[in-house]
């Protein structure tokens, strides 16, 4: 079986907010550990990957991404605490992020 490992160069996308990695063959933390460098990530999808069913790994991902608001298509609850006891932010209205920008500006920012 082929394992999908995210390239280290992904870290250069520091402004990335949304990332859909669904339905790949990601099986372990070491294949996605570069995600911890994407500190502005708000929305991450790993559904359809074996790693998405591993609670220990999903907890590690959530703790590594402090601004994450949507994980596997589910908003993170405001009242949910991560394993360090910190509160996780409430879901965010992404429609306001690009207010006042043209479609070309939004595409360029992405």
Steps between C-alpha positions, in 0.01 A plus 500: 500500500622852415520742792443870441756724667451875480801682356710711736464790253138536612633701796567792263122551470483676835185695412305188405162489678316211334645161410310197371704180513199269495507152347873444484698222664628697798555250781716662771611826665844499336330535160320821601733650762581791266145622575617629840692771310179629338405714797229695315307189398129539587341211311656156453342191348659156536182296453543180303853446629590228751658770721160669546382204710798516739395709800857547625610647167193721454551637853864574418397684183239709683752595770766590243266737313379767744287687245324190366124553502368225271644150503370224273199712403396551864530828688710474813280584798574812700446311823727210409840494665802349336726262694704793639184647651485797263169610359451438128357797308143502378417443131582793273288664232735475201273718287634807684867421437489629144257788546586790271732295277446429135493139378848546348636620837347200677647258246841667521494479880421129480 
